[in-house]
Amino acid sequence: MVRTAASAQKISTSNDTATNDRLKIELARAAEAVSLRLDQLLPVVSGPEGRVVEAMRYASLNGGKRLRPFLTIANARLFDVPEQQALNAAAAIEMIHCYSLVHDDLPAMDDSDLRRGRPTAHKAFDEAVAILAGDGLLTEAFAVLSDPATHPDPAVRVALVSGLAAASGAAGMVGGQMIDMSPDRADLDLDGIKRLQALKTGALICFSCEAGAILGRANREEQAAVRSYAQDLGLAFQIVDDLLDAESSPEVLGKPTGQDEALGKATFVALLGMEGARREAADLATRAASRLDIFGEKADLLCATARFVVNRRS
């Protein structure tokens, strides 16, 4: 792998204590801002329909890393996008992520009882309400992106809606989940696992980054750099997820562990081994940082984020 002096400097910067401390502050600040915006976008409703809104709020206001919205906000800053616009797009993306978790946890899918350290939505409410809550979050996300408050230019809003639809649907997250549930899942080779995760996990992470570039009307070179960074980051994120699933505990992760192994599913850890998976994730983080050379110091936090993703413990 060829590494430029600029990318080497970025990697060094991402490991710098001051930059990492700043990243922790910015992650916490973004999480708080997104939670507040979600609270505003999903107000409590009275009447019989209030039950589903309560479940939507339960699923989306209960914390989590908020990594995807942070990526939207951080990438938007590369292009000096107004904060409120970035925050609206970030909240919409988090709605999609939370909807996917609600549906993934259902008995018909992963059949999980724990999410983010709390009972899953179908346990806290019931299966019917959980399905409707996921549907509600999915639909509301597009309402937020299509609102002029997200961007005054209709063409930008259309690009956001189109991009999120592609990342969320059969060509993205839904398609990846279908592959994950297929009978062939246990026999996937490394390329097959990469494709699965590029759809199931990577597509929404990619759009989280690209949304900032869309809001900022980035040029083609800038869009390509952001996309390449996001693709490497998304794959590194999933490899680390596989590592954590193999070596962590439900108490630490706030969700069940060891399910893929128990079901005999092929994973990065199964195919590469623990150390091989760690090396692959680290290489991807290094490469992700190098993708952002064209942005100079403005990309320091995003480079630090790549290291954060591979060093995380939950």
N, C-alpha and C positions, 0 to 999 in steps of 0.2 A: 504494500500500500504506500503510495506516494503522499507525503504530507508536506504542505507548504509551511514556510516560516510563520505566516499569518495564522494558519490553523493550529500550529503547535503553540503559538502564543495564546490562542483562545482556550485551548485545552488547559494550559497552565493557569490561565485566568479563572477557568471554571473550578479549579481545585483550590484557588486562593480562599483563605478563610473569610476575608471581608466580602468577597463576592458571594460565597455560600451563605453567609449570614444575611446578606441583602436578599438573596433568593428566598430564604425562609420567611423573611418579613413580607416579601411581595406575594408569596404563595398564600400566606395567612390573610393578607389584605384583600387579595382577589377572591378568596373563599368567602370572606365576610361580605364583600360587596355583591357577589353573585347570590349568596343566600338572601340578602336583603332585597335584591331585585326579584328573585323568585317569589318571595313573600308578597311583594307588591303585585306581581303578575298573576298570582294565584290567591286572590283574597277569599276569605271564608264566606261561604254562601249558606243561607238559611233554606229551609224546605227540604223535601225528600232528596233532591239532587245534591244537597250539601254533603252527603255521605261519600260520594265519589270525589268531591273536591278535597274532603278531609284526607282521603287515601292518597290523592295526588300530592298533597302537601307532606304527608307522612313519608312518601317515597322520595321526595326531592329536597326536603328541608332538614334531612337528618345527617348532614355532614358529608363525609367522604373526602378524598384528597382534592377534588375540584381541579384536577390536572387539566382536563380538556378546556374548561373556561379560562384557566390561567394561560394556556397556550394561545387562545384567541386574543386575549388582552395583550399579552407580551408581543405577539406578532403584529398586532394593530399598532403598537407603539413604534415599530420600525418605520411606519408610514405616517406617523403623527395623526392618527385617527382620533377624533374626539372620544373621550372616555365613555360617555353615555351610549354612543353607537356600539362601541366594542362590548360594553356590558350587556346590551340587549342581545347581541349575537351570541355572546358567551352563555347567557341564561337559556337561550333557545337550544343550544347544543347540549347543555346539561339536562334539559328536559328530555331530549332524545336518549341521552345516556341512562337517565333514571328509568325511563319507560322500558328500555331494553333489560335493565336489571330486574324490574318487576316481572316481566314476562319470562326471562331466563330462569327465575327462581320457582316458577310454577311447577306443580307436580308433573305436568305433561312435558316439561323441559328438563331442567336440572334437579327439580324436586328438593330445593334447599329451604331450610328453616331459619337460617341466620344470614343477615346482610348488614354490614357496617355495625356489627355488634348488637343488633336488635332483631326481633322477629321480622321475617320477611313480610311483605304487604299482604300476601294471601293468608298468612298466619295471624297477623294483627287485625285483619278484616275478614274476608273470605275470598274464595277463588273468583267468583263473579265480579266482586267489587275491584279486586286486583286487576283483572283483565280490563275492566272499564277505566280504571285509573291509568293504566299504561296507554290505552287508546287516547285518553284525554290529554296526557302529556305529549304524546306524539303529535296530535292535532294542534295543540296550542303552540308548539314550537314554530310551526309554519305561520301561524297568525302573528307571532312576534316578529319573525323575519320580514314579513310582508308589510309591516307597519311603517309608515313614513318616518316615525321616530327613530327607527333603526338606521335609515339612510334616506336622504331626500331624493336621490336619483332612483327612479323606478328600475332602470337597467341593473343597477347594483343590487337592488332587492331581489330581482328575478334571478340574478346569478347566485345569490345566497340561497334562495329557495331551491334552485336547480341543483346546486352543489350538495346541499344537505339531503335532498331526496335521493341522489345517487349514492351518497355515503351510507344512507340508512336502509336502502331497499335491497332488492334481489342482487344488484350488482355490488353490494357492499355488505353491511352488517347482517341483514336478513339472509343473504346468500351464504355468508360464512357460517351462520348458525345452522343452516340446512345441511351444509357439509359436515359440521360437527355432529349432527344427529344421524347422519347416514350410516348404513351398514359397513361402508368402506372406510370409515373413520380410523379404525384400528390398524389398517394396512397402509396408511399414507407414508410416503417417504419424506425426506427433508424438504424437497421442493413442494410437495403436497401440503405439508404443515405450514410452510411459508405462505403459500397461497391462501390457505384457510385463515390464517391469522391476519394476513393483509386485508381480508374482507371483514372478518368478524370483529377484530379489534382495531386494526390499522386504518381502515377507511375513515372512521369517525375521528381518530386522532389526526389524520391527514387533513380532513376538512376543518378541524379546530384551528389548525395553523393557517390553512388557505383562506379561511374566512377573514382573518386580519388583513391579508393581502388584497382580497376582493374589496373590502371596505376602503382600503387605502388606494385603490386603483393602481396597483403595482404593475410595472411593465413585465414583459415576458421573461426577461432574465431574472428579475426578482421573484416572480411567481415560481419559476423553475427551481430556484435556490430554496425557497420555502418548502416546496413540495418534496424535494429530495431530502431535506432535513427531516421533514415529518415522516417520510417513509422509513428512514433509518431509525428514527426515534420510536415509531410504533412497533417495529419488529423487536427492538431492544426491550421495550416495555413488556411485550408478551413473553419473551424468553425469561425475563426476571419473574414474571408471574408464574411461569412453570417451575422455576427454582424455588420460589416461596411456597408454592403448593406442595412441593416435595419435602421441604425442610423446615417449614414453619408450623404454626399451630392455629386452630380456630380462634383461640383467645387473643393472639397477636393480630391476626388478619381480620378478625371480625366476620368471618365466613367459613364454611366448611373447607377442609383441605383433604388432599389425597383422593379426590373423586375420580380424576382422570386415570390414575394408576389402578384404582379399584375396578374401573370399567375396561381396563386394558387398552386405553386410547394411546395412540402414538403422540409423543410430546417432544419438545426440543431436548429436554433432559433425558428422555428414554433413548433418543437417537444420537445425541452428542455426549452424554454423560454430564455430570455436574460441572466438572472443570472445563470441559469443552463448551458447555453452554455459557459459563461465566466469561470465557475468553471471547466468544462470539458477541455477547452483549456489550462487552467493553470495546471491542473493535467497532461495533456499530455506533456506539456513543461518540467515539473519536471521529468517525467518518461524518456523523451528523453535525458535529461542531464545525468541521472543515467546510461544510456546504454553505455556511453563513459568512464566509470571508468577505463577500462583497459589501456587507453591512457594517464592517468595522466594529468599533466598540459598542455600537447600539445593540449588537446581538449578544453581548456578554452574558446576560441573564439566561438567554435561550441556550447558550453553550453550557452554562452551569446546570441548566435543567436536564440536559442529556446525561451528565454525570449523576445528578440526583436520581434519575430514573433507574440507573443500573446499580446504585448503592442503597436504594430504599429497602426497608425491612417490613413494609406493609403495603 
